[in-house]
Amino acid sequence: MSALDKLFCPKSIAVIGASKNPKKIGYELVSNILAGGYEGRLYPVNPEGADVMGLKSYTSVKLIPGEVDLAVIAVPAVYVPDTLEECGQKGVKALIVISSGFREVGNTDLEDKLLSIVRKYGMRMLGPNIFGLYYAPSRMNATFGLSRVFPGSIAFVTQSGALGIAMMGWTNLYHIGVSAVVSMGNKADIEESDMLDYFTGDDRTKAVLMYIEGAKDGRRLIDSLKRTTLKKPVVVLKAGRTEKGASAAASHTGSLAGSDKIYEAAFRQSGALRALDLAQAFDWVKLMTMQPPPSNKNCLIITNGGGVGVMAADACEESGITIWPLPEDLQSEFKKLMPVFGNFRNPVDLTGQAYEESYYRSVELALKDNQIGSVIVLYCQTAITDPVAIAKSIVDAYESQRYDKTVVTSFVGGPQCEEAMRKLDERNIPAYPIPERAVSALAAYYQWQRYRQRIGKK
Amino acid sequence: MSALDKLFCPKSIAVIGASKNPKKIGYELVSNILAGGYEGRLYPVNPEGADVMGLKSYTSVKLIPGEVDLAVIAVPAVYVPDTLEECGQKGVKALIVISSGFREVGNTDLEDKLLSIVRKYGMRMLGPNIFGLYYAPSRMNATFGLSRVFPGSIAFVTQSGALGIAMMGWTNLYHIGVSAVVSMGNKADIEESDMLDYFTGDDRTKAVLMYIEGAKDGRRLIDSLKRTTLKKPVVVLKAGRTEKGASAAASHTGSLAGSDKIYEAAFRQSGALRALDLAQAFDWVKLMTMQPPPSNKNCLIITNGGGVGVMAADACEESGITIWPLPEDLQSEFKKLMPVFGNFRNPVDLTGQAYEESYYRSVELALKDNQIGSVIVLYCQTAITDPVAIAKSIVDAYESQRYDKTVVTSFVGGPQCEEAMRKLDERNIPAYPIPERAVSALAAYYQWQRYRQRIGKK
């Protein structure tokens, strides 16, 4: 097992700087590790050797009986080098250095010192100046962020600590699950590239979402991105796009945001998908962890409302999705499922009189046809139809057989639509409150698909 | 009182085609009018004279004792001309023709016939082929849409019926209140221009949101838009931007979507704000009905998370909002409210250690300075601070005096952030789940402001 494996899947963890005081980060860390359900051994370490939350404590990591795979360190910056020395002597493999007060405040010498100790002992270090690491498969919440995180298959790698903690909250609010949340901080040792390499080989991660303000080693980042995007989608949020943003980034993480055009080109070249904001990034990875990529370029839109059909068609055309002109035989099949004033061309408009049966049969028809690679199913709330029942009919049609198409949905309306969308999400059919967000996610998936086809042909 | 006043504020309504059968539109209409709390007189009319929901019914509108201001008509298309004749003879002033089967299916002669009857008697007609009209000040839900609508001050005018009904649901889901929901349908008589003129003079409407696929009379629309935008913001969703979208619009409402560039120019020329999707449109009008427009171009960003500060700075620069370089005296005031590793330039970063007090005093400082025209307050959830308490401190600072600045907020995090944002919204401080949405709304407000300043100078 590599040191990175020990970072993500440690059999034992020492929390150095563990505290009984609920206002201290050293308390929060122990409390979150316990609350997360971590099943390995957990050793608090503090100068007094005072027990923390009922756990026996030690005055030094070196006094812990048995091996320590991972040390989580939250002591004042000046004590960190000695602490790392002790960890090295103890044979600790991986380090999470929460402490701040290094390069981000100008203490580059102190940070260099950490790195040389880490190298000397062949350890790997995440941080310093981070909120920690969450990894769902190990049930390990080694962070001072939120105690509850919704587990899933998105790995979230973030250079902004506050954003990372807030995102832990989003996973609960929007039920979008993460396999990992990684706070990058000063990146003295471990960089985004290491994390990408790790998640490329991690079966529990289906997509990577990365927030960066600036890369330490651009060339290495591109190489790692290229390896990862061959296997799974990577969605990137690169802040500091503008002059004002870049200057804010410089004060924030000291990142030289660099020319945005260079990043833009690097992402395109390496198959990474650049989202413009957080909501978009989450929308995209939600689809990518729930559905297979489109099997071909032809997309079909099914709707009960003309207006949202037009909006979706606009969004598709603007984002390069092919609205497939339906052949006549399919047109006549769809015609049977709608009133005379329906529209059996693409977008297929079942009209406001479409009940469960029309949706079930339309979705089934679309899924069965191999000429269609992706389906966008739209619903506008009406007084006479039940959004939750319509959602169920879509789920039933989808689950009646195995299909390899990409399905996205959007339900526009009141609280019942929200309930309907939750039911779709729960069955891995991603639902969005407006058609454009569904289209945007599908367009990103198509973009990744085209990149892979291009690479495959080389 | 004009016929349009009778349409929005009738003292009495006849529902022609009222039915006892809960599956009929004629039932839904009576039921919604009653459920909405309409306080005028309500007369069901149907061939059998059968009572509907306990209300005495009539076999003809002409047999109703007393005046009828408004007739809501839901009878088969072929019977509509005779019904209108009877309405004219009775002295009805305003008509809502729900019935479909006219121009939208090629029956242009029948629709022309309606119009000539309407003209003969000096009536005004909304429709045909619509789901109805909701007007909050009259507590009148004369629609077959949803029975519950959240009242407020946005007038929503829509050419898409399904979208209009779904939007009635959104008002409940997102607590964004509407003064009116108007279904335009075939626009045989009343067009968007009439509605704009009406809402321009309507004190209960602070902003207009319009979904159109195509205008009947572009010149008239521009003139009406110009009059309205002098007084209140108009946000336009014009679908059919692209070739595919325009072709979908043609099958949907028969609209010739026209060249999108022409519409784009027309909106810009007349001060209308074009939103790209529904969510954006609602985000904008939410701000515009809650807050006054910015008092000057200088914008200040306050945050507890560097990352969201950078994102907001990017979005501001991209949308033409001036991130005001703080003068030194203000910098030193802000410096007192944050730890040493905070950032007292703009974006002002209070850091993750910012509690209620820091937020209260920072917001107060920003609001008191006349050089600042707008404030963006951001919060990222942390383990040690309480989003709801922070929201309260922002509300307290905001309400401690009367300020004429525009304030927008964004709280990024879990369910407690959602609760915090609800509290802000309730006090008319608009809150958005991501910084970019707050910035987008503020940018639209600035755009309207700049238009008015330009016009004022002419």
HADDOCK unambig.tbl for C-alpha pairs under 7 A between the chains (distance, minus, plus):
assign (segid A and resid 144 and name CA) (segid B and resid 383 and name CA) 6.69 0.50 0.50
assign (segid A and resid 145 and name CA) (segid B and resid 382 and name CA) 6.26 0.50 0.50
assign (segid A and resid 145 and name CA) (segid B and resid 383 and name CA) 5.16 0.50 0.50
assign (segid A and resid 146 and name CA) (segid B and resid 383 and name CA) 5.47 0.50 0.50
assign (segid A and resid 160 and name CA) (segid B and resid 306 and name CA) 6.89 0.50 0.50
assign (segid A and resid 160 and name CA) (segid B and resid 307 and name CA) 5.22 0.50 0.50
assign (segid A and resid 162 and name CA) (segid B and resid 305 and name CA) 5.11 0.50 0.50
assign (segid A and resid 162 and name CA) (segid B and resid 352 and name CA) 6.67 0.50 0.50
assign (segid A and resid 162 and name CA) (segid B and resid 380 and name CA) 5.80 0.50 0.50
assign (segid A and resid 162 and name CA) (segid B and resid 382 and name CA) 6.79 0.50 0.50
assign (segid A and resid 163 and name CA) (segid B and resid 305 and name CA) 6.87 0.50 0.50
assign (segid A and resid 163 and name CA) (segid B and resid 307 and name CA) 6.25 0.50 0.50
assign (segid A and resid 163 and name CA) (segid B and resid 308 and name CA) 6.88 0.50 0.50
assign (segid A and resid 163 and name CA) (segid B and resid 380 and name CA) 6.33 0.50 0.50
assign (segid A and resid 165 and name CA) (segid B and resid 381 and name CA) 6.45 0.50 0.50
assign (segid A and resid 165 and name CA) (segid B and resid 382 and name CA) 6.06 0.50 0.50
assign (segid A and resid 166 and name CA) (segid B and resid 380 and name CA) 5.38 0.50 0.50
assign (segid A and resid 166 and name CA) (segid B and resid 381 and name CA) 4.69 0.50 0.50
assign (segid A and resid 166 and name CA) (segid B and resid 382 and name CA) 6.64 0.50 0.50
assign (segid A and resid 166 and name CA) (segid B and resid 412 and name CA) 5.63 0.50 0.50
assign (segid A and resid 166 and name CA) (segid B and resid 413 and name CA) 4.07 0.50 0.50
assign (segid A and resid 166 and name CA) (segid B and resid 414 and name CA) 6.85 0.50 0.50
assign (segid A and resid 167 and name CA) (segid B and resid 413 and name CA) 5.86 0.50 0.50
assign (segid A and resid 169 and name CA) (segid B and resid 413 and name CA) 4.45 0.50 0.50
assign (segid A and resid 169 and name CA) (segid B and resid 414 and name CA) 3.48 0.50 0.50
assign (segid A and resid 169 and name CA) (segid B and resid 415 and name CA) 6.99 0.50 0.50
assign (segid A and resid 170 and name CA) (segid B and resid 413 and name CA) 5.14 0.50 0.50
assign (segid A and resid 170 and name CA) (segid B and resid 414 and name CA) 4.77 0.50 0.50
assign (segid A and resid 172 and name CA) (segid B and resid 414 and name CA) 6.04 0.50 0.50
assign (segid A and resid 173 and name CA) (segid B and resid 414 and name CA) 5.03 0.50 0.50
assign (segid A and resid 173 and name CA) (segid B and resid 415 and name CA) 5.25 0.50 0.50
assign (segid A and resid 239 and name CA) (segid B and resid 310 and name CA) 6.27 0.50 0.50
assign (segid A and resid 239 and name CA) (segid B and resid 311 and name CA) 5.77 0.50 0.50
assign (segid A and resid 240 and name CA) (segid B and resid 310 and name CA) 6.14 0.50 0.50
assign (segid A and resid 240 and name CA) (segid B and resid 314 and name CA) 6.20 0.50 0.50
assign (segid A and resid 241 and name CA) (segid B and resid 314 and name CA) 5.98 0.50 0.50
assign (segid A and resid 242 and name CA) (segid B and resid 314 and name CA) 5.30 0.50 0.50
assign (segid A and resid 242 and name CA) (segid B and resid 317 and name CA) 6.59 0.50 0.50
assign (segid A and resid 244 and name CA) (segid B and resid 313 and name CA) 5.86 0.50 0.50
assign (segid A and resid 244 and name CA) (segid B and resid 314 and name CA) 6.45 0.50 0.50
assign (segid A and resid 244 and name CA) (segid B and resid 317 and name CA) 6.63 0.50 0.50
assign (segid A and resid 245 and name CA) (segid B and resid 310 and name CA) 4.92 0.50 0.50
assign (segid A and resid 245 and name CA) (segid B and resid 311 and name CA) 6.76 0.50 0.50
assign (segid A and resid 245 and name CA) (segid B and resid 313 and name CA) 4.77 0.50 0.50
assign (segid A and resid 245 and name CA) (segid B and resid 314 and name CA) 4.52 0.50 0.50
assign (segid A and resid 248 and name CA) (segid B and resid 310 and name CA) 5.40 0.50 0.50
assign (segid A and resid 248 and name CA) (segid B and resid 347 and name CA) 6.85 0.50 0.50
assign (segid A and resid 249 and name CA) (segid B and resid 310 and name CA) 5.74 0.50 0.50
assign (segid A and resid 252 and name CA) (segid B and resid 306 and name CA) 5.34 0.50 0.50
assign (segid A and resid 277 and name CA) (segid B and resid 436 and name CA) 6.90 0.50 0.50
assign (segid A and resid 278 and name CA) (segid B and resid 434 and name CA) 6.98 0.50 0.50
assign (segid A and resid 279 and name CA) (segid B and resid 434 and name CA) 6.98 0.50 0.50
assign (segid A and resid 305 and name CA) (segid B and resid 162 and name CA) 5.12 0.50 0.50
assign (segid A and resid 305 and name CA) (segid B and resid 163 and name CA) 6.89 0.50 0.50
assign (segid A and resid 306 and name CA) (segid B and resid 160 and name CA) 6.89 0.50 0.50
assign (segid A and resid 306 and name CA) (segid B and resid 252 and name CA) 5.36 0.50 0.50
assign (segid A and resid 307 and name CA) (segid B and resid 160 and name CA) 5.22 0.50 0.50
assign (segid A and resid 307 and name CA) (segid B and resid 163 and name CA) 6.26 0.50 0.50
assign (segid A and resid 308 and name CA) (segid B and resid 163 and name CA) 6.90 0.50 0.50
assign (segid A and resid 310 and name CA) (segid B and resid 239 and name CA) 6.29 0.50 0.50
assign (segid A and resid 310 and name CA) (segid B and resid 240 and name CA) 6.14 0.50 0.50
assign (segid A and resid 310 and name CA) (segid B and resid 245 and name CA) 4.93 0.50 0.50
assign (segid A and resid 310 and name CA) (segid B and resid 248 and name CA) 5.41 0.50 0.50
assign (segid A and resid 310 and name CA) (segid B and resid 249 and name CA) 5.75 0.50 0.50
assign (segid A and resid 311 and name CA) (segid B and resid 239 and name CA) 5.80 0.50 0.50
assign (segid A and resid 311 and name CA) (segid B and resid 245 and name CA) 6.78 0.50 0.50
assign (segid A and resid 313 and name CA) (segid B and resid 244 and name CA) 5.89 0.50 0.50
assign (segid A and resid 313 and name CA) (segid B and resid 245 and name CA) 4.78 0.50 0.50
assign (segid A and resid 314 and name CA) (segid B and resid 240 and name CA) 6.21 0.50 0.50
assign (segid A and resid 314 and name CA) (segid B and resid 241 and name CA) 5.98 0.50 0.50
assign (segid A and resid 314 and name CA) (segid B and resid 242 and name CA) 5.32 0.50 0.50
assign (segid A and resid 314 and name CA) (segid B and resid 244 and name CA) 6.47 0.50 0.50
assign (segid A and resid 314 and name CA) (segid B and resid 245 and name CA) 4.53 0.50 0.50
assign (segid A and resid 317 and name CA) (segid B and resid 242 and name CA) 6.61 0.50 0.50
assign (segid A and resid 317 and name CA) (segid B and resid 244 and name CA) 6.65 0.50 0.50
assign (segid A and resid 347 and name CA) (segid B and resid 248 and name CA) 6.86 0.50 0.50
assign (segid A and resid 352 and name CA) (segid B and resid 162 and name CA) 6.68 0.50 0.50
assign (segid A and resid 380 and name CA) (segid B and resid 162 and name CA) 5.82 0.50 0.50
assign (segid A and resid 380 and name CA) (segid B and resid 163 and name CA) 6.36 0.50 0.50
assign (segid A and resid 380 and name CA) (segid B and resid 166 and name CA) 5.40 0.50 0.50
assign (segid A and resid 381 and name CA) (segid B and resid 165 and name CA) 6.48 0.50 0.50
assign (segid A and resid 381 and name CA) (segid B and resid 166 and name CA) 4.70 0.50 0.50
assign (segid A and resid 382 and name CA) (segid B and resid 145 and name CA) 6.26 0.50 0.50
assign (segid A and resid 382 and name CA) (segid B and resid 162 and name CA) 6.81 0.50 0.50
assign (segid A and resid 382 and name CA) (segid B and resid 165 and name CA) 6.08 0.50 0.50
assign (segid A and resid 382 and name CA) (segid B and resid 166 and name CA) 6.63 0.50 0.50
assign (segid A and resid 383 and name CA) (segid B and resid 144 and name CA) 6.71 0.50 0.50
assign (segid A and resid 383 and name CA) (segid B and resid 145 and name CA) 5.17 0.50 0.50
assign (segid A and resid 383 and name CA) (segid B and resid 146 and name CA) 5.45 0.50 0.50
assign (segid A and resid 412 and name CA) (segid B and resid 166 and name CA) 5.65 0.50 0.50
assign (segid A and resid 413 and name CA) (segid B and resid 166 and name CA) 4.09 0.50 0.50
assign (segid A and resid 413 and name CA) (segid B and resid 167 and name CA) 5.88 0.50 0.50
assign (segid A and resid 413 and name CA) (segid B and resid 169 and name CA) 4.48 0.50 0.50
assign (segid A and resid 413 and name CA) (segid B and resid 170 and name CA) 5.15 0.50 0.50
assign (segid A and resid 414 and name CA) (segid B and resid 166 and name CA) 6.84 0.50 0.50
assign (segid A and resid 414 and name CA) (segid B and resid 169 and name CA) 3.48 0.50 0.50
assign (segid A and resid 414 and name CA) (segid B and resid 170 and name CA) 4.78 0.50 0.50
assign (segid A and resid 414 and name CA) (segid B and resid 172 and name CA) 6.06 0.50 0.50
assign (segid A and resid 414 and name CA) (segid B and resid 173 and name CA) 5.06 0.50 0.50
assign (segid A and resid 415 and name CA) (segid B and resid 169 and name CA) 6.99 0.50 0.50
assign (segid A and resid 415 and name CA) (segid B and resid 173 and name CA) 5.27 0.50 0.50
assign (segid A and resid 434 and name CA) (segid B and resid 278 and name CA) 7.00 0.50 0.50
assign (segid A and resid 434 and name CA) (segid B and resid 279 and name CA) 6.99 0.50 0.50
assign (segid A and resid 436 and name CA) (segid B and resid 277 and name CA) 6.90 0.50 0.50
